[in-house]
Amino acid sequence: MRLIADAVEPAIRPEHPWYLPCKFVGEWVLAFALALPAAALTALLAVLVKLTSDGPAFYTQRRVGLGGRVFKMIKIRSMVQNCESTTGAVWCGTDDPRVTRIGRVLRDTHLDELPQIWNVLRGEMSLIGPRPERPEIIARLVNTIPNYLDRISVRPGMTGLAQVQLPADSDDNSVRRKLACDRYYALQLSPWLDLRIVVCTCLYLFSAVLKALCHGLVSSCRREIERSFLDVSVFDEPRPAQNA
């Protein structure tokens, strides 16, 4: 199914078109190699989600991919069940109360996105590319942000140039900044650019896991301090908004 009735011709054509088929094959092979260890870790995280909150461990969302094609993206659930029953499709806000305790760790480390390797194997996503957005939100953004559909000139990715530089979308201005990165990537994508994004992603994930581990080790101390010594919490840092 498509977001737009007619086929969407790529608005941006990369300067190195030879790299597109190489990128597709290379990422598929890498995703296949990562599938087994990712599945084992995903299964462990799914058990933790089931033990700590009601509802299924996984959920799917409709996202828009290459050329406006709509596909179902798979994620580990990080929010309470039926979190959008009253709000509809919205971005996740700072300190969003819908995010579960284990979900906060999953979102901070992006481990909730591990199941999307399946989307890569199906050819719906890339390992590297613009973050896929929801059709309900795109329907609004195309009317307010010029050239927004340029970002669907390439397959969406699990990580990307915009994702390693900027926080998740929270308003139209943040979307414009990310769109600039996505348009640049669609034009300049190359092995060297992808390699730099992979290195940045690994460094980010490593630091995020260490930070989550640190918070986990002293979480009991934090709760005791808040309960016994403080009227309000001073530990919660402002968090960038995350996509639902």
C-alpha positions, 0 to 999 in steps of 0.5 A: 500500500502507498501513502500516495496513490501514484508512484512517487519518483525519487525527488533526490538522486544520489551522486553515487548511484552505483552504490545503491545496489551494493548498499542493499546487498551488503546491508541484507547480508549484514542483517542476516548475520546479525539476525540470530544474536539479535533474536536472542537478545530480543527474546530476553528483552521481550520477557522483561517487558512481559514481566514488568507491564501488561500487554504484548511484548511486541507491537507494529506500527504503520510507517512510510518507506521508499517511494511512499510505500507503507509497511508495518515496522516491528518494535519491542513495546516500551509504552503502556498498552493502548497508549494512543487510545485517547490521543491518536498518533503523537510524538513521545514527549519529554518524561512521557508518563506512557513510557514504562520503567523498562521502556525508558531503558529500551528507548534510551539505548534504542534496543526496542528497535532490534526487531526491525532487522526483520524489516531490513531482511524483508527489504522494507528498511535499511540499516542506515537511512532516514527514520521512517515516519508514520503516515498520519504524521506525514499527512500533516508535515507535507503541508507545512514543511517544504520538500518533506517527501525528499526523505523517502527517496531512499529506504528508511533506516534503523540508524542514520545521519539525522539520528546520530546528530539530533534528538527525536522529533518534537515539533516542526522546527526539529523536523526541519533540522532532521529533514536537512540531514536526510536530504543531505544523506539521500544526495551524498550517500556513499560507503564512507558516509555510511561507515562514519554513521555506523561508528557514531551509532556504535559509540552512541549505543555503548555510552547509552548502555553504560549510562543505563547500567549506571542508573540501574546500579544506584536506582534503589539509592535514588528512590530512597533519597527521593522518598526520605530527603526530597519533596520533589525529584531533582534527578530527572534530566530533561529528555529529548522527545522520542518517536512513539 
